[in-house]
Amino acid sequence: MQVALIRRWWVMFVSLFIMFYARCLNRLRVVGAENIPEEGGVLLAANHISGYDTVFLPTAVFSHHPFQMVWAPAKEELFENKIIGAIYSSWGAFPVKRGRDVRAGKHLGMLLQTEKVMLFPEGTRNKDGQLGKGNRGVGKLIYDHRPVVIPTALTGINRWRFPGFGQRGRINFGAPLDFSDLLERDDCKETHLLIVERLMAAIAAGLAADDQ
């Protein structure tokens, strides 16, 4: 997707300040960023534990893939304020209506052909850090568009406060998942469920590794 250079510079500029806060004033550790492909459609599928997730994840990607956008669907309520909505949009977020949003779904599918997309399969934030169930629709998305899927585990960030110093957190980008056996199955609910279950198991494994 064609993105203006000034917009890419803006994202990089802001991400430098965010990363300074996260990694210099605090102790956010990023592991496995080398697993993220340089090119092609990539789905960064992560557990959702804090509002920080939506800025720390893209910033972690930018630090290893400068000037590459990370797109993300977000609830439409975040765009009701035009100024705040413009800031979210400048960072790659786009509004999604509650329920079935066909237009947003098509846009998401288009992005997954060539771009990096951030998504939270649980569909909600779990502030206690516990991993919830994945949404079957994410399995359908993977089945239909076949992006490289990077299971991403976030830990510790749900305990952060702003402003804060010395707070610990970790982003663990796992190895790309292999769904080749499931993608040979029929396009049905059972297949989509198996795909998202494999994804959530990989995120859980990343969380377990962080606890060791």
N, CA and C atoms as a LAMMPS dump frame, in Angstrom:
ITEM: TIMESTEP
0
ITEM: NUMBER OF ATOMS
636
ITEM: BOX BOUNDS ff ff ff
-5.0000000000000000e+02 5.0000000000000000e+02
-5.0000000000000000e+02 5.0000000000000000e+02
-5.0000000000000000e+02 5.0000000000000000e+02
ITEM: ATOMS id mol type element x y z
1 1 1 N 0.838 -1.195 0
2 1 2 C 0 0 0
3 1 3 C 0.877 1.25 0
4 2 1 N 0.521 2.209 -0.828
5 2 2 C 1.275 3.454 -0.909
6 2 3 C 0.953 4.339 0.303
7 3 1 N 1.984 4.708 1.049
8 3 2 C 1.84 5.573 2.217
9 3 3 C 2.819 6.727 2.079
10 4 1 N 2.332 7.946 2.271
11 4 2 C 3.177 9.125 2.106
12 4 3 C 4.402 9.044 3.006
13 5 1 N 5.543 9.468 2.483
14 5 2 C 6.792 9.414 3.242
15 5 3 C 6.707 10.247 4.516
16 6 1 N 6.031 11.392 4.438
17 6 2 C 5.916 12.239 5.626
18 6 3 C 5.151 11.526 6.743
19 7 1 N 4.187 10.699 6.352
20 7 2 C 3.442 9.928 7.351
21 7 3 C 4.337 8.882 7.998
22 8 1 N 5.166 8.235 7.203
23 8 2 C 6.102 7.246 7.748
24 8 3 C 7.096 7.92 8.701
25 9 1 N 7.579 9.102 8.336
26 9 2 C 8.49 9.842 9.195
27 9 3 C 7.804 10.223 10.502
28 10 1 N 6.542 10.626 10.421
29 10 2 C 5.78 10.98 11.617
30 10 3 C 5.688 9.793 12.571
31 11 1 N 5.356 8.621 12.028
32 11 2 C 5.236 7.415 12.851
33 11 3 C 6.576 7.062 13.493
34 12 1 N 7.648 7.143 12.719
35 12 2 C 8.973 6.841 13.257
36 12 3 C 9.362 7.84 14.341
37 13 1 N 9.058 9.114 14.118
38 13 2 C 9.394 10.159 15.08
39 13 3 C 8.706 9.901 16.424
40 14 1 N 7.418 9.629 16.38
41 14 2 C 6.668 9.366 17.611
42 14 3 C 7.147 8.072 18.271
43 15 1 N 7.439 7.06 17.471
44 15 2 C 7.86 5.776 18.028
45 15 3 C 9.183 5.881 18.782
46 16 1 N 10.042 6.802 18.382
47 16 2 C 11.305 6.997 19.092
48 16 3 C 11.052 7.457 20.528
49 17 1 N 10.1 8.355 20.718
50 17 2 C 9.766 8.826 22.055
51 17 3 C 9.121 7.709 22.879
52 18 1 N 8.242 6.946 22.228
53 18 2 C 7.582 5.844 22.927
54 18 3 C 8.605 4.802 23.371
55 19 1 N 9.52 4.466 22.483
56 19 2 C 10.518 3.457 22.816
57 19 3 C 11.49 3.966 23.882
58 20 1 N 11.785 5.261 23.869
59 20 2 C 12.628 5.829 24.928
60 20 3 C 11.957 5.639 26.291
61 21 1 N 10.665 5.93 26.35
62 21 2 C 9.925 5.747 27.597
63 21 3 C 9.876 4.269 27.996
64 22 1 N 9.601 3.41 27.015
65 22 2 C 9.382 1.993 27.309
66 22 3 C 10.674 1.247 27.629
67 23 1 N 11.765 1.563 26.928
68 23 2 C 12.974 0.753 27.058
69 23 3 C 14.101 1.439 27.822
70 24 1 N 14.048 2.759 27.919
71 24 2 C 15.097 3.472 28.648
72 24 3 C 14.627 3.874 30.045
73 25 1 N 13.466 4.491 30.125
74 25 2 C 12.931 4.867 31.431
75 25 3 C 12.292 3.672 32.139
76 26 1 N 11.83 2.719 31.339
77 26 2 C 11.295 1.478 31.888
78 26 3 C 12.081 0.303 31.308
79 27 1 N 11.598 -0.899 31.508
80 27 2 C 12.385 -2.081 31.125
81 27 3 C 11.568 -3.023 30.242
82 28 1 N 11.081 -2.477 29.138
83 28 2 C 10.372 -3.308 28.16
84 28 3 C 11.395 -4.065 27.33
85 29 1 N 11.24 -5.362 27.267
86 29 2 C 12.154 -6.214 26.494
87 29 3 C 11.418 -6.768 25.285
88 30 1 N 12.051 -6.69 24.121
89 30 2 C 11.468 -7.214 22.888
90 30 3 C 12.291 -8.416 22.439
91 31 1 N 11.611 -9.553 22.267
92 31 2 C 12.271 -10.808 21.903
93 31 3 C 11.662 -11.344 20.615
94 32 1 N 12.494 -11.858 19.717
95 32 2 C 12.004 -12.563 18.534
96 32 3 C 11.586 -11.689 17.376
97 33 1 N 11.973 -10.415 17.373
98 33 2 C 11.569 -9.527 16.273
99 33 3 C 12.119 -10.003 14.936
100 34 1 N 13.188 -10.798 14.984
101 34 2 C 13.755 -11.336 13.733
102 34 3 C 12.81 -12.333 13.066
103 35 1 N 11.772 -12.785 13.785
104 35 2 C 10.79 -13.703 13.201
105 35 3 C 9.797 -12.996 12.287
106 36 1 N 9.764 -11.664 12.33
107 36 2 C 8.817 -10.905 11.512
108 36 3 C 9.397 -10.715 10.115
109 37 1 N 8.724 -11.214 9.075
110 37 2 C 9.249 -11.06 7.708
111 37 3 C 9.37 -9.598 7.292
112 38 1 N 10.33 -9.32 6.448
113 38 2 C 10.531 -7.968 5.949
114 38 3 C 9.408 -7.559 5.009
115 39 1 N 8.928 -8.507 4.194
116 39 2 C 7.93 -8.196 3.176
117 39 3 C 6.773 -9.186 3.23
118 40 1 N 5.684 -8.835 2.552
119 40 2 C 4.532 -9.721 2.444
120 40 3 C 3.513 -9.501 3.544
121 41 1 N 2.355 -10.13 3.389
122 41 2 C 1.287 -10.011 4.367
123 41 3 C 1.631 -10.713 5.664
124 42 1 N 1.547 -9.997 6.766
125 42 2 C 1.904 -10.538 8.083
126 42 3 C 0.802 -10.189 9.078
127 43 1 N 0.35 -11.183 9.827
128 43 2 C -0.611 -10.968 10.892
129 43 3 C 0.099 -11.133 12.231
130 44 1 N 0.198 -10.041 12.984
131 44 2 C 0.775 -10.06 14.324
132 44 3 C -0.376 -10.262 15.305
133 45 1 N -0.549 -11.495 15.754
134 45 2 C -1.695 -11.86 16.589
135 45 3 C -1.245 -11.958 18.038
136 46 1 N -1.783 -11.074 18.889
137 46 2 C -1.293 -10.97 20.262
138 46 3 C -2.416 -11.04 21.285
139 47 1 N -2.044 -11.437 22.513
140 47 2 C -2.977 -11.281 23.628
141 47 3 C -3.079 -9.798 23.965
142 48 1 N -4.194 -9.421 24.582
143 48 2 C -4.481 -8 24.818
144 48 3 C -4.656 -7.77 26.313
145 49 1 N -3.68 -7.069 26.944
146 49 2 C -3.701 -6.921 28.395
147 49 3 C -3.675 -5.467 28.858
148 50 1 N -3.422 -4.535 27.941
149 50 2 C -3.28 -3.141 28.349
150 50 3 C -3.496 -2.211 27.171
151 51 1 N -3.847 -0.956 27.477
152 51 2 C -3.93 0.042 26.428
153 51 3 C -2.571 0.317 25.804
154 52 1 N -1.507 0.022 26.538
155 52 2 C -0.156 0.194 26.006
156 52 3 C 0.108 -0.718 24.806
157 53 1 N -0.584 -1.852 24.743
158 53 2 C -0.339 -2.833 23.678
159 53 3 C -0.385 -2.197 22.293
160 54 1 N -1.356 -1.314 22.108
161 54 2 C -1.611 -0.761 20.776
162 54 3 C -0.523 0.189 20.29
163 55 1 N 0.308 0.692 21.216
164 55 2 C 1.425 1.542 20.794
165 55 3 C 2.77 0.836 20.919
166 56 1 N 2.907 -0.045 21.923
167 56 2 C 4.184 -0.734 22.103
168 56 3 C 4.439 -1.755 20.998
169 57 1 N 3.39 -2.453 20.557
170 57 2 C 3.58 -3.458 19.502
171 57 3 C 4.083 -2.842 18.193
172 58 1 N 3.411 -1.825 17.65
173 58 2 C 3.932 -1.205 16.428
174 58 3 C 5.328 -0.628 16.605
175 59 1 N 5.585 -0.025 17.764
176 59 2 C 6.891 0.562 18.004
177 59 3 C 7.975 -0.501 18.011
178 60 1 N 7.67 -1.672 18.58
179 60 2 C 8.633 -2.772 18.57
180 60 3 C 8.935 -3.231 17.142
181 61 1 N 7.913 -3.205 16.29
182 61 2 C 8.107 -3.578 14.882
183 61 3 C 8.933 -2.512 14.16
184 62 1 N 8.619 -1.231 14.404
185 62 2 C 9.331 -0.135 13.737
186 62 3 C 10.821 -0.162 14.054
187 63 1 N 11.182 -0.574 15.272
188 63 2 C 12.581 -0.562 15.664
189 63 3 C 13.4 -1.58 14.883
190 64 1 N 12.739 -2.594 14.322
191 64 2 C 13.433 -3.609 13.516
192 64 3 C 13.122 -3.497 12.029
193 65 1 N 12.002 -2.86 11.699
194 65 2 C 11.61 -2.643 10.306
195 65 3 C 11.228 -1.169 10.139
196 66 1 N 12.221 -0.288 10.112
197 66 2 C 11.942 1.159 10.062
198 66 3 C 11.07 1.547 8.87
199 67 1 N 10.16 2.483 9.122
200 67 2 C 9.306 3.089 8.115
201 67 3 C 8.241 2.146 7.562
202 68 1 N 8.089 0.956 8.145
203 68 2 C 7.016 0.067 7.726
204 68 3 C 5.801 0.279 8.626
205 69 1 N 4.659 0.491 8.027
206 69 2 C 3.424 0.708 8.779
207 69 3 C 2.925 -0.6 9.39
208 70 1 N 2.289 -0.476 10.532
209 70 2 C 1.567 -1.592 11.142
210 70 3 C 0.114 -1.148 11.269
211 71 1 N -0.771 -1.826 10.55
212 71 2 C -2.18 -1.454 10.505
213 71 3 C -2.96 -2.217 11.577
214 72 1 N -4.071 -1.627 12.018
215 72 2 C -4.831 -2.275 13.083
216 72 3 C -6.292 -1.859 13.06
217 73 1 N -7.207 -2.819 13.118
218 73 2 C -8.63 -2.476 13.275
219 73 3 C -8.867 -2.002 14.7
220 74 1 N -9.745 -1.022 14.868
221 74 2 C -10.046 -0.484 16.2
222 74 3 C -11.529 -0.134 16.275
223 75 1 N -12.091 -0.21 17.463
224 75 2 C -13.521 0.069 17.608
225 75 3 C -13.824 1.507 17.192
226 76 1 N -14.944 1.688 16.522
227 76 2 C -15.264 2.978 15.92
228 76 3 C -15.432 4.1 16.94
229 77 1 N -15.719 3.762 18.211
230 77 2 C -15.887 4.786 19.231
231 77 3 C -14.611 5.614 19.425
232 78 1 N -13.465 5.018 19.131
233 78 2 C -12.199 5.731 19.307
234 78 3 C -12.04 6.869 18.305
235 79 1 N -12.864 6.879 17.262
236 79 2 C -12.732 7.87 16.202
237 79 3 C -13.821 8.949 16.276
238 80 1 N -14.621 8.925 17.34
239 80 2 C -15.703 9.899 17.46
240 80 3 C -15.165 11.319 17.624
241 81 1 N -14.065 11.461 18.373
242 81 2 C -13.37 12.741 18.464
243 81 3 C -12.468 12.872 17.245
244 82 1 N -12.696 13.876 16.425
245 82 2 C -11.984 13.986 15.158
246 82 3 C -10.476 14.123 15.315
247 83 1 N -10.055 14.854 16.344
248 83 2 C -8.61 15.051 16.549
249 83 3 C -7.947 13.748 16.975
250 84 1 N -8.539 13.094 17.976
251 84 2 C -7.989 11.818 18.442
252 84 3 C -8.072 10.77 17.336
253 85 1 N -9.195 10.78 16.607
254 85 2 C -9.355 9.846 15.493
255 85 3 C -8.296 10.037 14.432
256 86 1 N -7.944 11.295 14.164
257 86 2 C -6.91 11.585 13.171
258 86 3 C -5.554 11.058 13.618
259 87 1 N -5.28 11.157 14.925
260 87 2 C -4.006 10.636 15.453
261 87 3 C -3.958 9.117 15.311
262 88 1 N -5.055 8.451 15.686
263 88 2 C -5.113 6.993 15.526
264 88 3 C -4.923 6.597 14.061
265 89 1 N -5.617 7.308 13.17
266 89 2 C -5.531 6.99 11.745
267 89 3 C -4.123 7.176 11.207
268 90 1 N -3.438 8.222 11.681
269 90 2 C -2.09 8.486 11.201
270 90 3 C -1.14 7.347 11.552
271 91 1 N -1.493 6.592 12.599
272 91 2 C -0.658 5.472 13.037
273 91 3 C -1.063 4.143 12.406
274 92 1 N -2.084 4.162 11.562
275 92 2 C -2.469 2.942 10.863
276 92 3 C -3.725 2.279 11.373
277 93 1 N -4.395 2.886 12.368
278 93 2 C -5.645 2.309 12.858
279 93 3 C -6.797 2.698 11.938
280 94 1 N -7.782 1.833 11.832
281 94 2 C -8.988 2.144 11.053
282 94 3 C -10.215 1.624 11.791
283 95 1 N -11.336 2.347 11.707
284 95 2 C -12.518 2.011 12.514
285 95 3 C -13.251 0.76 12.028
286 96 1 N -13.764 0.033 13.008
287 96 2 C -14.57 -1.157 12.734
288 96 3 C -15.849 -1.058 13.554
289 97 1 N -16.985 -1.231 12.892
290 97 2 C -18.273 -1.191 13.583
291 97 3 C -18.484 -2.492 14.353
292 98 1 N -19.239 -2.382 15.443
293 98 2 C -19.577 -3.578 16.219
294 98 3 C -20.449 -4.507 15.376
295 99 1 N -20.268 -5.797 15.6
296 99 2 C -20.999 -6.755 14.788
297 99 3 C -20.265 -7.028 13.487
298 100 1 N -20.983 -7.316 12.455
299 100 2 C -20.388 -7.643 11.163
300 100 3 C -20.18 -6.368 10.347
301 101 1 N -18.925 -6.024 10.088
302 101 2 C -18.58 -4.84 9.317
303 101 3 C -17.923 -5.314 8.014
304 102 1 N -18.713 -5.441 6.976
305 102 2 C -18.231 -5.995 5.706
306 102 3 C -17.143 -5.116 5.095
307 103 1 N -17.34 -3.818 5.131
308 103 2 C -16.369 -2.901 4.53
309 103 3 C -15.009 -3.006 5.224
310 104 1 N -15.022 -3.002 6.562
311 104 2 C -13.77 -3.12 7.309
312 104 3 C -13.124 -4.484 7.077
313 105 1 N -13.958 -5.514 6.958
314 105 2 C -13.433 -6.849 6.695
315 105 3 C -12.709 -6.928 5.363
316 106 1 N -13.27 -6.292 4.337
317 106 2 C -12.624 -6.276 3.026
318 106 3 C -11.303 -5.506 3.079
319 107 1 N -11.303 -4.39 3.819
320 107 2 C -10.081 -3.596 3.949
321 107 3 C -9.001 -4.398 4.675
322 108 1 N -9.394 -5.111 5.711
323 108 2 C -8.454 -5.94 6.459
324 108 3 C -7.879 -7.037 5.572
325 109 1 N -8.738 -7.674 4.778
326 109 2 C -8.27 -8.71 3.859
327 109 3 C -7.31 -8.171 2.83
328 110 1 N -7.568 -6.967 2.321
329 110 2 C -6.668 -6.343 1.348
330 110 3 C -5.302 -6.08 1.97
331 111 1 N -5.293 -5.567 3.195
332 111 2 C -4.033 -5.27 3.878
333 111 3 C -3.208 -6.527 4.099
334 112 1 N -3.878 -7.634 4.409
335 112 2 C -3.162 -8.867 4.711
336 112 3 C -2.486 -9.492 3.491
337 113 1 N -2.734 -8.954 2.333
338 113 2 C -2.05 -9.451 1.13
339 113 3 C -0.601 -8.984 1.089
340 114 1 N -0.348 -7.772 1.597
341 114 2 C 0.992 -7.191 1.44
342 114 3 C 1.533 -6.487 2.679
343 115 1 N 0.683 -6.242 3.696
344 115 2 C 1.074 -5.372 4.803
345 115 3 C 1.151 -6.123 6.135
346 116 1 N 1.687 -5.429 7.127
347 116 2 C 1.72 -5.945 8.487
348 116 3 C 0.488 -5.438 9.236
349 117 1 N -0.243 -6.372 9.853
350 117 2 C -1.492 -6.037 10.546
351 117 3 C -1.426 -6.574 11.972
352 118 1 N -1.802 -5.741 12.918
353 118 2 C -1.856 -6.125 14.328
354 118 3 C -3.299 -6.461 14.699
355 119 1 N -3.484 -7.568 15.408
356 119 2 C -4.836 -8.015 15.748
357 119 3 C -4.81 -8.722 17.096
358 120 1 N -5.868 -8.551 17.862
359 120 2 C -6.016 -9.225 19.153
360 120 3 C -7.125 -10.262 19.036
361 121 1 N -6.78 -11.538 18.881
362 121 2 C -7.779 -12.581 18.618
363 121 3 C -8.84 -12.737 19.708
364 122 1 N -8.526 -12.346 20.941
365 122 2 C -9.512 -12.468 22.018
366 122 3 C -10.683 -11.51 21.806
367 123 1 N -10.414 -10.405 21.116
368 123 2 C -11.47 -9.438 20.856
369 123 3 C -11.784 -8.511 22.015
370 124 1 N -11.071 -8.666 23.123
371 124 2 C -11.283 -7.806 24.284
372 124 3 C -10.009 -7.774 25.105
373 125 1 N -9.933 -6.823 26.016
374 125 2 C -8.754 -6.678 26.855
375 125 3 C -8.941 -7.437 28.162
376 126 1 N -7.927 -8.235 28.537
377 126 2 C -7.949 -8.967 29.8
378 126 3 C -6.863 -8.389 30.709
379 127 1 N -7.262 -7.446 31.56
380 127 2 C -6.3 -6.709 32.373
381 127 3 C -5.589 -7.586 33.403
382 128 1 N -6.167 -8.764 33.714
383 128 2 C -5.528 -9.646 34.68
384 128 3 C -4.381 -10.441 34.059
385 129 1 N -4.194 -10.297 32.744
386 129 2 C -3.089 -10.986 32.078
387 129 3 C -3.404 -12.402 31.654
388 130 1 N -4.609 -12.891 31.999
389 130 2 C -4.986 -14.249 31.618
390 130 3 C -5.389 -14.288 30.143
391 131 1 N -5.035 -15.366 29.474
392 131 2 C -5.36 -15.511 28.057
393 131 3 C -6.77 -16.06 27.883
394 132 1 N -7.594 -15.35 27.121
395 132 2 C -8.953 -15.798 26.86
396 132 3 C -9.037 -16.641 25.598
397 133 1 N -10.239 -16.955 25.188
398 133 2 C -10.452 -17.73 23.97
399 133 3 C -10.32 -16.838 22.742
400 134 1 N -9.845 -17.43 21.661
401 134 2 C -9.732 -16.7 20.416
402 134 3 C -11.046 -16.674 19.658
403 135 1 N -11.263 -15.609 18.918
404 135 2 C -12.465 -15.466 18.106
405 135 3 C -12.344 -16.314 16.838
406 136 1 N -13.37 -17.121 16.573
407 136 2 C -13.333 -17.995 15.396
408 136 3 C -13.179 -17.204 14.102
409 137 1 N -13.657 -15.957 14.089
410 137 2 C -13.522 -15.131 12.898
411 137 3 C -12.077 -14.903 12.487
412 138 1 N -11.163 -14.948 13.46
413 138 2 C -9.742 -14.796 13.148
414 138 3 C -9.252 -16.023 12.371
415 139 1 N -9.776 -17.188 12.728
416 139 2 C -9.436 -18.4 11.98
417 139 3 C -9.907 -18.309 10.542
418 140 1 N -11.111 -17.761 10.348
419 140 2 C -11.65 -17.557 8.994
420 140 3 C -10.773 -16.579 8.217
421 141 1 N -10.338 -15.526 8.881
422 141 2 C -9.476 -14.524 8.249
423 141 3 C -8.178 -15.154 7.754
424 142 1 N -7.566 -15.974 8.59
425 142 2 C -6.315 -16.647 8.213
426 142 3 C -6.561 -17.614 7.062
427 143 1 N -7.677 -18.347 7.138
428 143 2 C -8 -19.31 6.082
429 143 3 C -8.171 -18.614 4.722
430 144 1 N -8.87 -17.499 4.737
431 144 2 C -9.194 -16.82 3.484
432 144 3 C -7.99 -16.119 2.859
433 145 1 N -7.105 -15.537 3.692
434 145 2 C -6.071 -14.652 3.155
435 145 3 C -4.649 -15.19 3.279
436 146 1 N -4.433 -16.215 4.061
437 146 2 C -3.152 -16.93 4.156
438 146 3 C -1.94 -16.034 4.443
439 147 1 N -2.022 -15.116 5.423
440 147 2 C -0.842 -14.316 5.747
441 147 3 C 0.159 -15.131 6.557
442 148 1 N 1.366 -14.637 6.685
443 148 2 C 2.297 -15.189 7.665
444 148 3 C 1.765 -14.773 9.038
445 149 1 N 1.606 -15.731 9.936
446 149 2 C 1.025 -15.442 11.253
447 149 3 C 2.111 -15.536 12.323
448 150 1 N 2.309 -14.433 13.043
449 150 2 C 3.302 -14.373 14.111
450 150 3 C 2.57 -14.331 15.456
451 151 1 N 2.601 -15.442 16.234
452 151 2 C 1.974 -15.402 17.563
453 151 3 C 2.805 -14.508 18.486
454 152 1 N 2.142 -13.589 19.159
455 152 2 C 2.852 -12.583 19.948
456 152 3 C 2.326 -12.574 21.379
457 153 1 N 3.24 -12.71 22.329
458 153 2 C 2.869 -12.788 23.74
459 153 3 C 3.339 -11.538 24.472
460 154 1 N 2.402 -10.888 25.172
461 154 2 C 2.695 -9.689 25.956
462 154 3 C 2.564 -10.01 27.438
463 155 1 N 3.559 -9.651 28.22
464 155 2 C 3.496 -9.896 29.661
465 155 3 C 3.981 -8.668 30.421
466 156 1 N 3.406 -8.486 31.608
467 156 2 C 3.853 -7.444 32.517
468 156 3 C 3.301 -6.054 32.253
469 157 1 N 2.933 -5.767 31.01
470 157 2 C 2.534 -4.407 30.642
471 157 3 C 1.224 -4.006 31.319
472 158 1 N 0.399 -4.982 31.665
473 158 2 C -0.878 -4.676 32.319
474 158 3 C -0.693 -4.079 33.72
475 159 1 N 0.511 -4.165 34.271
476 159 2 C 0.775 -3.591 35.599
477 159 3 C 1.44 -2.215 35.515
478 160 1 N 1.661 -1.722 34.306
479 160 2 C 2.314 -0.422 34.153
480 160 3 C 1.374 0.723 34.503
481 161 1 N 1.975 1.782 35.015
482 161 2 C 1.254 3.02 35.28
483 161 3 C 1.999 4.17 34.608
484 162 1 N 1.271 5.206 34.247
485 162 2 C 1.906 6.368 33.612
486 162 3 C 1.699 7.606 34.48
487 163 1 N 2.77 8.356 34.743
488 163 2 C 4.161 8.044 34.379
489 163 3 C 4.735 6.987 35.313
490 164 1 N 5.722 6.263 34.83
491 164 2 C 6.348 5.238 35.65
492 164 3 C 7.788 5.039 35.223
493 165 1 N 8.568 4.445 36.121
494 165 2 C 9.983 4.23 35.844
495 165 3 C 10.397 2.85 36.344
496 166 1 N 11.213 2.165 35.566
497 166 2 C 11.722 0.859 35.968
498 166 3 C 10.714 -0.261 35.885
499 167 1 N 9.582 -0.031 35.227
500 167 2 C 8.554 -1.069 35.113
501 167 3 C 8.982 -2.126 34.098
502 168 1 N 8.701 -3.377 34.409
503 168 2 C 9.11 -4.491 33.552
504 168 3 C 7.98 -4.947 32.639
505 169 1 N 8.336 -5.328 31.432
506 169 2 C 7.38 -5.88 30.489
507 169 3 C 8.12 -6.584 29.368
508 170 1 N 7.394 -7.379 28.618
509 170 2 C 8.053 -8.149 27.553
510 170 3 C 7.099 -8.362 26.385
511 171 1 N 7.649 -8.248 25.184
512 171 2 C 6.948 -8.598 23.948
513 171 3 C 7.711 -9.736 23.297
514 172 1 N 7.06 -10.86 23.12
515 172 2 C 7.705 -12.048 22.56
516 172 3 C 7.066 -12.394 21.21
517 173 1 N 7.788 -12.116 20.13
518 173 2 C 7.319 -12.481 18.791
519 173 3 C 7.757 -13.916 18.497
520 174 1 N 6.792 -14.817 18.352
521 174 2 C 7.119 -16.211 18.092
522 174 3 C 7.442 -16.479 16.629
523 175 1 N 7.843 -17.707 16.356
524 175 2 C 8.123 -18.121 14.983
525 175 3 C 6.819 -18.206 14.192
526 176 1 N 6.865 -17.979 12.873
527 176 2 C 5.646 -18.082 12.051
528 176 3 C 4.99 -19.447 12.202
529 177 1 N 3.663 -19.448 12.28
530 177 2 C 2.923 -20.691 12.453
531 177 3 C 2.675 -21.389 11.12
532 178 1 N 2.659 -22.699 11.171
533 178 2 C 2.385 -23.517 9.989
534 178 3 C 0.946 -24.024 10.069
535 179 1 N 0.108 -23.56 9.165
536 179 2 C -1.291 -23.997 9.101
537 179 3 C -1.553 -24.846 7.851
538 180 1 N -0.511 -25.302 7.19
539 180 2 C -0.668 -25.943 5.881
540 180 3 C -1.645 -27.119 5.921
541 181 1 N -1.617 -27.915 6.994
542 181 2 C -2.525 -29.06 7.074
543 181 3 C -3.975 -28.602 7.229
544 182 1 N -4.197 -27.543 7.988
545 182 2 C -5.555 -27.052 8.211
546 182 3 C -6.087 -26.303 6.993
547 183 1 N -5.208 -25.672 6.241
548 183 2 C -5.644 -24.936 5.056
549 183 3 C -6.062 -25.866 3.919
550 184 1 N -5.745 -27.145 4.047
551 184 2 C -6.191 -28.136 3.058
552 184 3 C -7.597 -28.646 3.364
553 185 1 N -8.098 -28.344 4.541
554 185 2 C -9.431 -28.792 4.938
555 185 3 C -10.508 -27.916 4.303
556 186 1 N -11.764 -28.359 4.445
557 186 2 C -12.89 -27.588 3.913
558 186 3 C -13.005 -26.241 4.627
559 187 1 N -13.525 -25.26 3.918
560 187 2 C -13.762 -23.934 4.467
561 187 3 C -15.04 -23.984 5.299
562 188 1 N -14.892 -24.267 6.606
563 188 2 C -16.059 -24.422 7.47
564 188 3 C -15.713 -23.983 8.893
565 189 1 N -16.721 -23.909 9.74
566 189 2 C -16.541 -23.435 11.11
567 189 3 C -15.524 -24.286 11.874
568 190 1 N -15.58 -25.598 11.678
569 190 2 C -14.662 -26.487 12.395
570 190 3 C -13.214 -26.162 12.043
571 191 1 N -12.942 -25.933 10.762
572 191 2 C -11.584 -25.604 10.326
573 191 3 C -11.134 -24.276 10.909
574 192 1 N -12.001 -23.293 10.871
575 192 2 C -11.657 -21.968 11.408
576 192 3 C -11.355 -22.061 12.894
577 193 1 N -12.111 -22.881 13.608
578 193 2 C -11.905 -23.053 15.043
579 193 3 C -10.558 -23.728 15.326
580 194 1 N -10.222 -24.725 14.529
581 194 2 C -8.941 -25.413 14.701
582 194 3 C -7.769 -24.463 14.455
583 195 1 N -7.935 -23.581 13.485
584 195 2 C -6.874 -22.611 13.179
585 195 3 C -6.664 -21.667 14.36
586 196 1 N -7.753 -21.113 14.876
587 196 2 C -7.607 -20.144 15.972
588 196 3 C -7.147 -20.839 17.254
589 197 1 N -7.514 -22.09 17.437
590 197 2 C -7.036 -22.833 18.609
591 197 3 C -5.532 -23.046 18.544
592 198 1 N -5.021 -23.339 17.356
593 198 2 C -3.569 -23.501 17.195
594 198 3 C -2.861 -22.174 17.465
595 199 1 N -3.458 -21.1 16.986
596 199 2 C -2.884 -19.777 17.216
597 199 3 C -2.838 -19.45 18.711
598 200 1 N -3.942 -19.679 19.409
599 200 2 C -3.993 -19.345 20.835
600 200 3 C -3.054 -20.227 21.645
601 201 1 N -2.872 -21.469 21.21
602 201 2 C -1.923 -22.356 21.889
603 201 3 C -0.499 -21.826 21.739
604 202 1 N -0.191 -21.26 20.575
605 202 2 C 1.141 -20.705 20.347
606 202 3 C 1.365 -19.453 21.2
607 203 1 N 0.323 -18.616 21.325
608 203 2 C 0.437 -17.44 22.191
609 203 3 C 0.624 -17.88 23.641
610 204 1 N -0.118 -18.91 24.057
611 204 2 C 0.005 -19.432 25.418
612 204 3 C 1.42 -19.95 25.671
613 205 1 N 2.001 -20.596 24.653
614 205 2 C 3.371 -21.096 24.8
615 205 3 C 4.351 -19.936 24.976
616 206 1 N 4.102 -18.835 24.265
617 206 2 C 4.943 -17.656 24.415
618 206 3 C 4.825 -17.055 25.81
619 207 1 N 3.617 -17.058 26.346
620 207 2 C 3.397 -16.539 27.692
621 207 3 C 4.102 -17.423 28.717
622 208 1 N 4.045 -18.741 28.523
623 208 2 C 4.701 -19.666 29.432
624 208 3 C 6.214 -19.48 29.399
625 209 1 N 6.759 -19.229 28.218
626 209 2 C 8.2 -19.001 28.085
627 209 3 C 8.618 -17.744 28.825
628 210 1 N 7.758 -16.733 28.809
629 210 2 C 8.065 -15.481 29.513
630 210 3 C 8.083 -15.679 31.024
631 211 1 N 7.314 -16.647 31.509
632 211 2 C 7.225 -16.885 32.959
633 211 3 C 8.424 -17.651 33.489
634 212 1 N 9.201 -18.247 32.597
635 212 2 C 10.337 -19.054 33.035
636 212 3 C 11.54 -18.198 33.417
